[in-house]
Amino acid sequence: MNTLRALSLATLAASVVASGAAIGQDRSDWPSNFTVGTASQGGTYFAYGAGWANFVAENLGVSGGAEITGGPMQNMALVHTGDVGFGLTTMGPARESMDGKSPLAPGMQMDNVCAMFPMYQTPFSVTALSSSGINTIADIPDGASIGFGPAGSTSDTYFPRMMETLGVKFERRNGSWSDLGGQLQDGLIDVVAFAAGIPIPAVSQLEVQADVNIIEFTEDEMNKITAAFPVSEFTIPKGTYSSLDTDARAVSMWNFSIANCDLPESFVYEVTKLTMENNDKMMSIHKAARTTVPENYTKNTFIPFHPGAARWFNENGYPIDASLIK
Protein backbone atom coordinates (compact mmCIF):
# COMPACT_ATOMS: atom_id res chain seq x y z
CA MET A 1 0.00 0.00 0.00
CA ASN A 2 1.53 3.37 -0.95
CA THR A 3 2.01 6.15 1.58
CA LEU A 4 -0.69 8.44 0.12
CA ARG A 5 -3.30 5.68 0.22
CA ALA A 6 -2.33 4.76 3.78
CA LEU A 7 -2.68 8.38 4.90
CA SER A 8 -6.06 8.68 3.17
CA LEU A 9 -7.38 5.60 4.90
CA ALA A 10 -6.06 6.80 8.24
CA THR A 11 -7.75 10.17 7.77
CA LEU A 12 -11.01 8.48 6.81
CA ALA A 13 -10.85 6.20 9.83
CA ALA A 14 -10.24 9.15 12.15
CA SER A 15 -13.17 10.99 10.61
CA VAL A 16 -15.49 8.03 11.09
CA VAL A 17 -14.43 7.68 14.73
CA ALA A 18 -14.94 11.42 15.36
CA SER A 19 -18.32 11.63 13.66
CA GLY A 20 -19.48 8.42 15.26
CA ALA A 21 -18.60 9.50 18.79
CA ALA A 22 -21.95 11.15 19.46
CA ILE A 23 -23.92 8.49 17.65
CA GLY A 24 -22.10 5.65 19.43
CA GLN A 25 -23.00 6.87 22.92
CA ASP A 26 -25.99 5.74 24.96
CA ARG A 27 -29.04 7.52 23.58
CA SER A 28 -31.67 5.57 25.47
CA ASP A 29 -32.96 8.70 27.20
CA TRP A 30 -32.74 11.01 24.18
CA PRO A 31 -36.00 12.37 22.71
CA SER A 32 -37.09 10.90 19.38
CA ASN A 33 -37.60 14.43 18.04
CA PHE A 34 -37.33 18.07 19.08
CA THR A 35 -38.89 21.44 18.26
CA VAL A 36 -37.33 24.91 18.38
CA GLY A 37 -39.61 27.82 19.28
CA THR A 38 -38.72 30.78 17.04
CA ALA A 39 -40.95 33.77 16.10
CA SER A 40 -42.84 35.11 13.09
CA GLN A 41 -41.74 34.61 9.50
CA GLY A 42 -39.74 37.48 8.06
CA GLY A 43 -37.74 37.92 11.25
CA THR A 44 -34.27 36.75 12.22
CA TYR A 45 -35.49 34.32 14.90
CA PHE A 46 -37.35 32.23 12.35
CA ALA A 47 -34.48 32.14 9.85
CA TYR A 48 -31.87 31.44 12.54
CA GLY A 49 -33.98 28.93 14.48
CA ALA A 50 -35.18 26.96 11.45
CA GLY A 51 -31.65 26.69 10.06
CA TRP A 52 -30.21 25.70 13.42
CA ALA A 53 -32.91 23.04 13.95
CA ASN A 54 -32.10 21.49 10.58
CA PHE A 55 -28.36 21.62 11.32
CA VAL A 56 -28.81 19.78 14.62
CA ALA A 57 -31.22 17.23 13.16
CA GLU A 58 -28.95 16.38 10.25
CA ASN A 59 -25.80 16.01 12.36
CA LEU A 60 -27.19 14.25 15.44
CA GLY A 61 -29.67 12.04 13.64
CA VAL A 62 -32.69 13.24 15.62
CA SER A 63 -35.79 14.50 13.86
CA GLY A 64 -36.32 18.19 14.55
CA GLY A 65 -37.73 21.41 13.20
CA ALA A 66 -38.81 24.97 13.96
CA GLU A 67 -42.19 26.25 15.15
CA ILE A 68 -43.56 29.72 14.44
CA THR A 69 -44.34 31.43 17.75
CA GLY A 70 -44.96 34.88 19.19
CA GLY A 71 -41.27 35.24 20.01
CA PRO A 72 -39.17 35.38 23.21
CA MET A 73 -41.95 35.68 25.79
CA GLN A 74 -43.94 32.80 24.33
CA ASN A 75 -40.79 30.74 23.83
CA MET A 76 -39.99 31.07 27.54
CA ALA A 77 -43.47 29.73 28.35
CA LEU A 78 -43.33 26.91 25.79
CA VAL A 79 -39.89 25.75 26.92
CA HIS A 80 -40.86 26.00 30.60
CA THR A 81 -43.89 23.75 30.10
CA GLY A 82 -42.01 21.38 27.78
CA ASP A 83 -44.30 22.04 24.80
CA VAL A 84 -41.07 22.67 22.88
CA GLY A 85 -37.64 21.41 23.87
CA PHE A 86 -35.63 24.37 22.65
CA GLY A 87 -36.30 28.04 22.08
CA LEU A 88 -34.76 31.43 21.43
CA THR A 89 -35.16 34.32 23.84
CA THR A 90 -33.95 37.82 24.60
CA MET A 91 -32.55 38.62 28.02
CA GLY A 92 -35.19 41.21 28.96
CA PRO A 93 -38.23 38.98 28.36
CA ALA A 94 -36.32 36.08 29.94
CA ARG A 95 -35.80 38.04 33.16
CA GLU A 96 -39.45 39.12 33.30
CA SER A 97 -40.66 35.55 32.65
CA MET A 98 -38.43 34.06 35.35
CA ASP A 99 -39.64 36.69 37.81
CA GLY A 100 -43.28 35.81 37.15
CA LYS A 101 -43.95 39.03 35.24
CA SER A 102 -44.73 37.61 31.81
CA PRO A 103 -47.93 39.11 30.38
CA LEU A 104 -48.70 35.65 28.97
CA ALA A 105 -48.78 34.01 32.40
CA PRO A 106 -48.74 36.59 35.20
CA GLY A 107 -47.44 35.17 38.45
CA MET A 108 -45.90 32.04 36.90
CA GLN A 109 -42.18 31.89 37.62
CA MET A 110 -40.72 30.11 34.62
CA ASP A 111 -37.91 28.29 36.41
CA ASN A 112 -37.72 25.18 34.22
CA VAL A 113 -35.88 27.06 31.48
CA CYS A 114 -32.12 26.61 31.11
CA ALA A 115 -29.55 28.53 29.05
CA MET A 116 -27.58 26.79 26.32
CA PHE A 117 -25.42 29.20 24.33
CA PRO A 118 -25.17 32.88 23.28
CA MET A 119 -26.70 33.88 19.97
CA TYR A 120 -26.40 37.55 19.00
CA GLN A 121 -27.49 41.03 19.94
CA THR A 122 -30.92 42.29 18.91
CA PRO A 123 -30.69 45.91 17.73
CA PHE A 124 -33.74 48.13 18.10
CA SER A 125 -34.11 50.07 14.85
CA VAL A 126 -36.76 52.20 13.17
CA THR A 127 -37.71 52.12 9.48
CA ALA A 128 -39.96 54.40 7.42
CA LEU A 129 -40.50 55.01 3.73
CA SER A 130 -38.31 57.81 2.38
CA SER A 131 -41.42 59.35 0.84
CA SER A 132 -42.90 59.83 4.34
CA GLY A 133 -40.44 62.58 5.21
CA ILE A 134 -39.66 60.80 8.48
CA ASN A 135 -35.90 61.01 8.86
CA THR A 136 -35.56 61.11 12.66
CA ILE A 137 -37.49 59.95 15.71
CA ALA A 138 -38.56 63.57 16.28
CA ASP A 139 -40.12 63.59 12.78
CA ILE A 140 -42.68 60.93 13.71
CA PRO A 141 -45.99 62.82 13.86
CA ASP A 142 -48.42 62.55 16.75
CA GLY A 143 -50.84 59.70 16.19
CA ALA A 144 -48.58 57.89 13.72
CA SER A 145 -49.31 54.18 13.35
CA ILE A 146 -46.25 52.17 14.36
CA GLY A 147 -45.81 48.44 13.82
CA PHE A 148 -44.10 46.80 16.81
CA GLY A 149 -43.98 43.20 15.61
CA PRO A 150 -45.87 40.20 16.98
CA ALA A 151 -47.73 40.70 20.26
CA GLY A 152 -45.51 39.67 23.16
CA SER A 153 -42.30 39.86 21.13
CA THR A 154 -39.19 41.64 22.38
CA SER A 155 -40.01 44.60 20.17
CA ASP A 156 -43.63 44.74 21.31
CA THR A 157 -42.57 44.46 24.95
CA TYR A 158 -39.97 47.22 24.97
CA PHE A 159 -40.19 49.46 21.89
CA PRO A 160 -43.55 51.10 22.76
CA ARG A 161 -42.16 52.05 26.17
CA MET A 162 -39.00 53.38 24.52
CA MET A 163 -41.04 55.52 22.14
CA GLU A 164 -43.08 56.88 25.05
CA THR A 165 -39.85 57.72 26.88
CA LEU A 166 -38.80 59.73 23.82
CA GLY A 167 -42.12 61.57 23.76
CA VAL A 168 -43.57 59.87 20.67
CA LYS A 169 -47.38 59.62 20.58
CA PHE A 170 -48.54 56.74 18.41
CA GLU A 171 -51.15 54.17 17.51
CA ARG A 172 -49.92 50.63 18.15
CA ARG A 173 -50.00 47.93 15.48
CA ASN A 174 -48.99 44.28 15.77
CA GLY A 175 -48.26 41.60 13.21
CA SER A 176 -45.49 39.48 11.73
CA TRP A 177 -42.47 41.35 10.41
CA SER A 178 -43.32 40.31 6.86
CA ASP A 179 -46.89 41.61 7.20
CA LEU A 180 -45.79 44.89 8.77
CA GLY A 181 -43.21 45.43 6.05
CA GLY A 182 -45.96 44.96 3.46
CA GLN A 183 -48.25 47.37 5.32
CA LEU A 184 -45.48 49.99 5.43
CA GLN A 185 -44.89 49.61 1.70
CA ASP A 186 -48.64 49.99 1.02
CA GLY A 187 -48.94 53.08 3.20
CA LEU A 188 -51.18 51.39 5.76
CA ILE A 189 -48.81 52.20 8.64
CA ASP A 190 -46.26 54.98 9.05
CA VAL A 191 -43.31 53.34 10.79
CA VAL A 192 -42.03 49.89 11.75
CA ALA A 193 -40.02 49.59 14.97
CA PHE A 194 -37.93 46.47 14.50
CA ALA A 195 -36.13 44.47 17.16
CA ALA A 196 -34.34 41.59 15.44
CA GLY A 197 -30.88 40.41 14.51
CA ILE A 198 -29.41 42.13 11.49
CA PRO A 199 -29.84 42.03 8.62
CA ILE A 200 -33.59 41.70 9.22
CA PRO A 201 -35.07 39.71 6.29
CA ALA A 202 -38.21 41.87 6.16
CA VAL A 203 -36.15 45.08 5.86
CA SER A 204 -33.89 43.63 3.18
CA GLN A 205 -36.98 42.57 1.22
CA LEU A 206 -38.69 45.93 1.75
CA GLU A 207 -35.84 48.02 0.41
CA VAL A 208 -35.87 46.02 -2.82
CA GLN A 209 -39.42 47.27 -3.36
CA ALA A 210 -39.20 50.84 -2.04
CA ASP A 211 -36.84 53.60 -0.86
CA VAL A 212 -36.58 53.42 2.92
CA ASN A 213 -34.99 55.34 5.78
CA ILE A 214 -33.15 53.41 8.48
CA ILE A 215 -33.59 55.89 11.33
CA GLU A 216 -30.92 56.10 14.03
CA PHE A 217 -31.16 57.40 17.57
CA THR A 218 -29.53 60.71 18.40
CA GLU A 219 -26.93 60.59 21.17
CA ASP A 220 -29.40 62.21 23.57
CA GLU A 221 -32.14 59.72 22.65
CA MET A 222 -29.75 56.81 23.09
CA ASN A 223 -28.70 58.06 26.53
CA LYS A 224 -32.35 58.25 27.64
CA ILE A 225 -33.06 54.72 26.41
CA THR A 226 -29.98 53.06 27.93
CA ALA A 227 -30.72 54.73 31.27
CA ALA A 228 -34.30 53.44 31.36
CA PHE A 229 -34.10 49.93 29.82
CA PRO A 230 -31.86 46.80 29.95
CA VAL A 231 -30.14 47.62 26.66
CA SER A 232 -26.70 48.82 25.59
CA GLU A 233 -25.29 50.98 22.81
CA PHE A 234 -25.02 49.31 19.43
CA THR A 235 -23.87 50.33 15.95
CA ILE A 236 -25.59 49.08 12.81
CA PRO A 237 -22.68 48.97 10.35
CA LYS A 238 -23.01 50.76 7.04
CA GLY A 239 -23.71 48.34 4.25
CA THR A 240 -25.91 46.14 6.46
CA TYR A 241 -28.68 47.37 4.18
CA SER A 242 -28.34 48.97 0.77
CA SER A 243 -30.15 52.00 2.20
CA LEU A 244 -27.49 52.51 4.86
CA ASP A 245 -24.33 54.26 3.67
CA THR A 246 -23.11 55.34 7.13
CA ASP A 247 -23.03 53.60 10.51
CA ALA A 248 -26.24 54.10 12.50
CA ARG A 249 -26.62 54.47 16.28
CA ALA A 250 -28.97 51.98 17.91
CA VAL A 251 -29.43 50.03 21.13
CA SER A 252 -29.44 46.28 21.56
CA MET A 253 -30.27 43.37 23.86
CA TRP A 254 -28.57 39.94 23.92
CA ASN A 255 -30.27 36.71 22.84
CA PHE A 256 -29.65 33.20 24.18
CA SER A 257 -30.81 29.79 23.13
CA ILE A 258 -32.75 27.99 25.85
CA ALA A 259 -33.68 24.41 26.65
CA ASN A 260 -36.19 22.70 28.87
CA CYS A 261 -34.17 21.80 31.96
CA ASP A 262 -35.50 18.22 31.92
CA LEU A 263 -33.84 17.35 28.60
CA PRO A 264 -31.08 14.71 28.97
CA GLU A 265 -27.64 16.09 29.79
CA SER A 266 -25.88 14.12 27.06
CA PHE A 267 -28.32 15.34 24.41
CA VAL A 268 -27.93 19.02 25.32
CA TYR A 269 -24.15 18.53 25.59
CA GLU A 270 -23.98 17.25 22.00
CA VAL A 271 -26.25 20.03 20.69
CA THR A 272 -24.10 22.66 22.43
CA LYS A 273 -20.87 21.07 21.22
CA LEU A 274 -22.11 20.93 17.63
CA THR A 275 -23.19 24.57 17.68
CA MET A 276 -20.21 26.05 19.50
CA GLU A 277 -17.61 24.17 17.45
CA ASN A 278 -19.05 25.01 14.01
CA ASN A 279 -19.44 28.78 13.76
CA ASP A 280 -18.79 28.67 10.01
CA LYS A 281 -21.86 26.48 9.59
CA MET A 282 -23.92 28.74 11.84
CA MET A 283 -22.80 31.76 9.81
CA SER A 284 -24.07 30.06 6.66
CA ILE A 285 -27.50 29.88 8.36
CA HIS A 286 -27.59 33.59 9.24
CA LYS A 287 -24.94 36.32 9.38
CA ALA A 288 -26.09 37.29 12.87
CA ALA A 289 -24.44 34.06 14.07
CA ARG A 290 -21.01 35.72 13.83
CA THR A 291 -21.40 36.30 17.59
CA THR A 292 -22.69 32.79 18.30
CA VAL A 293 -19.32 31.96 19.83
CA PRO A 294 -18.33 30.56 23.25
CA GLU A 295 -16.66 33.78 24.43
CA ASN A 296 -20.06 35.47 24.70
CA TYR A 297 -21.37 33.00 27.28
CA THR A 298 -20.76 35.66 29.94
CA LYS A 299 -23.62 37.76 28.50
CA ASN A 300 -25.97 35.52 30.51
CA THR A 301 -25.81 36.27 34.22
CA PHE A 302 -29.12 34.92 35.55
CA ILE A 303 -30.62 32.07 33.45
CA PRO A 304 -29.21 28.83 34.94
CA PHE A 305 -27.20 26.88 32.39
CA HIS A 306 -28.38 23.40 31.48
CA PRO A 307 -25.93 20.85 32.97
CA GLY A 308 -25.19 19.51 29.49
CA ALA A 309 -24.34 22.96 28.13
CA ALA A 310 -22.34 23.86 31.25
CA ARG A 311 -20.28 20.67 30.88
CA TRP A 312 -19.20 21.65 27.37
CA PHE A 313 -18.25 25.21 28.41
CA ASN A 314 -16.36 24.02 31.50
CA GLU A 315 -14.48 21.36 29.52
CA ASN A 316 -13.39 23.93 26.94
CA GLY A 317 -12.02 26.67 29.16
CA TYR A 318 -15.15 28.79 29.66
CA PRO A 319 -15.82 28.35 33.40
CA ILE A 320 -19.38 28.56 34.67
CA ASP A 321 -19.81 28.84 38.42
CA ALA A 322 -21.81 26.06 40.04
CA SER A 323 -24.29 28.64 41.29
CA LEU A 324 -25.32 29.34 37.66
CA ILE A 325 -25.89 25.68 36.73
CA LYS A 326 -29.31 24.06 37.17
Secondary structure, 3 states (H helix, E strand, C coil): CCHHHHHHHHHHHHHHHHHHHHHHCCCCCCCCEEEEECCCCCCHHHHHHHHHHHHHHHHHCCEEEEECCCCHHHHHHHHHHCCCCEEEEEHHHHHHHHCCCCCCCCCCCCCCEEEEEEEEEEEEEEEEEHHHCCCCHHHCCCCEEEECCCCCCHHHHHHHHHHHHCCCCEEEECCCHHHHHHHHHCCCCCEEEEECCCCCHHHHHHHHHCCEEEECCCHHHHHHHHHHCCCEEEEECCCCCCCCCCCEEEEEEEEEEEEECCCCHHHHHHHHHHHHCCHHHHHHHCHHHHHCCHHHHHHCCCCCECHHHHHHHHHCCCCCCHHHEC
